[in-house]
């Protein structure tokens, strides 16, 4: 029986190398991939002690195809992300919102023996996305979750010439800045200090606002924000942020937190502000995101690590300690 190398979560330790087996013959539309790059996402930290293969920002080369695979061929370069299957028959699936399918397969809850921290992976063809030639494996990997997540929130309602706020200049935020700017939006970046102002401006920000220690009165001249993409791990000071929002504006909290979202009640009612839950991209949006990134040369800022036990440990430690400059990518050795 064929085998492959994978790195699995371990209780109270860092991921360890394992040798796993797979069936001799692929069935249905399943595709065998040789992994060529994997992003390290903040969500991976939540599962790093679970008994599962880690990684969900994968890029790989098609090596074998099941009998029902019709759209890919050997040698194709593809990516996959947070969602890897669905029932294909419920209303959500039929209307293209399969990420909310009751039987959806999401990272950490299904396909626990498959992941991008591995030499190979097997996933359904229907949930694989061709990578444009102009995007390298290293650049493509963080787009599979980080890029797809911010692009989904932006395309949900943002329009050209609207003022979009990006809170946080990190792994998600630096991608959101680029996408929003190329969509023709007026981009206002909100960050604690001025330390990332120069880089945010280079990425496409039109306004940069350092919010630490500022009151709502201090920020009254900032352009009113129609769409706010929140990419910070900690909740912002809503009493300061909400006065910056335009009437009828929308707020998208994108980072995962175990805590409740606590927002002042009356400003939402008095100005008609909406808080919108947003997950990762559905498949059409994911593919449009890749095409958009290729067309506009949108690339994550990355630093690379070897896909080894030691390399993964170092990358995780750096991410936990805030030492990764935007996105970490693991490359097979």
N, C-alpha and C positions, 0 to 999 in steps of 0.2 A: 504493500500500500504506500503511495507517495507521501512524503512528509515535507514540512516546511518549518522555518524558524519563526517564532513569535515571542514578543515580550509581554508578559502578563503581570497584572497587579499582584502585590503580595501584602498581607496584613503587616502593618508596623515596619515596613521596609520599602525599598525602591523596587521598581519592576525587574523581574528576572527573566532570563532567556529560557525558553521551552522549545521542545521539538514536538510538533503536533502532526497528526495524520489527516489525510483527506481521502474521499472516495476515489477509486481508480477511474471512474467514468462520471463526467458531468451530466446532470439531468436538466430538463426544462431549458430555461434561458440563462442558466448560471454560467459565469465567465471566470476563468482562472487568470489572475493578474500577478505579474511580477512587480512588486512595489519598488518605486524609484525615488520617492520622497514622501515625507509625512510631516505635516505641521504639528506643533504642540500647542494645544488650545487650553484655555483656562478650565474648560469642562473636564479635560483629562485629569486635572488635579482632584476633582471630586470622586473619580473612580480609581485612582491609582492604587488603592488598597483592596480593590475588588478582584475576585478570581475570574478574570476575563482578559482577553487580548485588548490592549489599549490602542488608542488612535482612531480618529475619524476625519482627518483632513488628508486623505490619501490621493496619491497619483501613481499610476502604474501602466505597464505595457500588457496588452492582451496576449496571453500565451495559448489558451485553449478556450473553446466555446462549446456550450451545450447544444443539443439538436434543435432547440427552438430559438436560439439566438439568431437574429436576422439582420441586424443593423451594424454590428461591429465585425471586424476581421482581425486576424492575428497581426500583431504589430501596431495596432491602434493605441494611441496614448489617451488615457481617460482619467477622470477623477471621480471621487465619491465623497459624500459628506455625512451629516448627522442622521439622515433618514435613508434607509436601504431597502424598505419593502412596505407594502400595504396590501389590503384585501383586493383592490382593483374593481370593486363592485358596489361600494357604498356611495352615498350621495357625495361625500367629501372627495372620494377618488374620482368619481365621474365628472365633477366640476373642477378638478385640477387643484384641490387643496388636500392632497393625500397626506400631508404632514399632520393633519388632524384626524386621520382615519382611526376608528376605534381599534383596529388591528395593526396599526402602524408598527414598523420595526425601527426603533430609535436607538442610538448609541447608548450603551449602558443598560438597556432593558431587553435586547434581543441580539441574535448573532454574536453571542459572547465569545465564540471561538474564532471570530474574524475581526481584523482591525488593521490599521495602517502602520503600527509598530511591528512590522513583520517582513519576512522575505517575500511572502506571497499572500494573497487573499482571494476569496471566492464570493462574488456578489451577483445579483441579478442584473442582466443587461439593461433592464428598464430603468435602473437607478444609477447607471454609469453615464458620465458626461464627457464627450470628446473635448480635449484641451486644444485650443487654437495654437497653431504652429509658433506664433510670435511670443507665447508665454512659456517660459522655462519651467521645468519640474519644480525647482525651488520656489519660484514665484507663484506657481499654480496651487501649491499645497495649502497655504493659508486662505486662499480664496474659497476653498471648498466648504468652510464653515464660517470663518470670520468675514470674508467678503460677501458670501451669500446672505449672512444675517443682516449686515448693514444695508445691503442693496435691497433686500426685501422691505425693510422699514421705509427706506427712501422712496421706493417706487410705489408704495402703498398709497401715497397721497401727495408727495412733494412735486411741485411744478416749476418749470423755468421761471426765474426772476423772484421766486419766493425766498424768504429769509429762513434758512435752515440753521439751527443751532446744533453744534456737536459738543457734547460735554465729555471731556476727557481726551487726551492725546496719547493713546496707547495702542494696543494690538488691534482693537476694533476702531477706535477713533481715527487713527491715521488713515485707515482705508475709507471710512465714512467721509472724511474731508475730501479725499480725491474724487470719490463717486459724486458727491453733491456738487462740487465745483464743475465737473465735466457735464453734469446734468443742466448746468446753467443757473444754479441757485446762488443766492448771496449767502456766503458761508460765515457764520459767527462761531468762533471756537471759544468755549468756556473752559478754563483751566485754573488750577489753584494758584499758580504763580506764572511769572513771565519766562520761566526757564525753557519752555518749548515754543516760544513765540516765533523765533526765526524758522524753525523747521515746519511748524504748522503753516506759516505764510508760504513757504516754498512748496508745500503740498497743495496749496490752493485756498487757504483761508483769506477772507477779505477783511475780517475784523477779529481781533484777539482780545479776550477779556480775562484778566486775572481776577478771580472772585474772592480769594482768601482775604478775610478781614473787611470786605466791602459790604455795605448795606444796600438795600433796594434803591435808596436815594442816590447813592454813589454811581449806580448803573443806569440811571434814568435816560441817558442819552444813547444807550445801545439800541440799535434797530430792533423793533419788535419782532419776535421770533414766531414764525407760523408752525414750524415743525421742529421738535427738539429730540435729538437722538442721544440717549443717556448711555454712555459706555463705561462709566466709573463703577468700581466695585462697591464703594460706599455711597449711601444716599446723599444727595446734595442738600443744601440748606434751602428747602422749598420756599420759605418766607422771602428769601432773596431772589430766587429764580422765577417764581410765578408772576411777579410784577413785570418781568421782561417778556412775558408771553402775550401774543396778540389775541384778541377775541376770536373764539372759535378755533384756536390752535390745538395741536395734538402733541402728546408726549409719548415717546416710545422707550420704555426701560428695557434694555437689551441684555444686561449682565445678570447672571444667576446669583441669587442671594437667599440664604435660609431664613432671612428676616422678613417681616411684613413691610409692605410699602405704605408709609404713612405720609399723607399729603393733606395740607389744610383744606378744609371742606368748602368754605364759602367762596374762595377765589375761583374754584371750578364752576360753581353755579353762576356766580355773578358775571363771569366772562365766557362761559360756555366752553371751557377747556376740556379736552378728552384725554384720558390715559388709555393707551392702546396696547394690548398684549400682542407680541409679535414673535414668532418662532423662526426657524430657518426657512430657506427658500423651498417652495415647491419646485418640481422638475422644470417646468417652462421658465420660471424666473431664474433658476440656477443657470440654465443654459444661456439665457439672455444676459445674465451677469458676466459670464465668461466672454461672450462676444463683445459686450460693452467694454470690458477691461482690455481686451485685445485691441479694439478700435482706438481707444483713448490712451493706450500705454499706461494703464493703471497697474502698479505693482506694489506689493507689500515691501516694507523695509525689513530685511531678514538677517538673522545670524544663524549659522549652521553648526550642527553637532553630529558626531558619528552615531549611527544607530547601533549602539552597543550598550551593554549594561552601564558602563561608566559614563558614556556619552549621554544616555537618557537621564541618569541620575544627576549629572551636572546641569543639564537643561532644565529639569524640574526644579532643582534647588535655585537656579537663577530666576526662574519664573516666580517661584514662591517668594523670593526675596526682592522682587521688583528690579532685577538686574538685567532682564532681557530687553533689548532695545526693539520694541514693537513686536516682532514675531520670531519664534524659534522654529527651525526646520531640521528634522532628522534625515540624514542621508545614509543609505545602506553602504556597508563597507565591503 
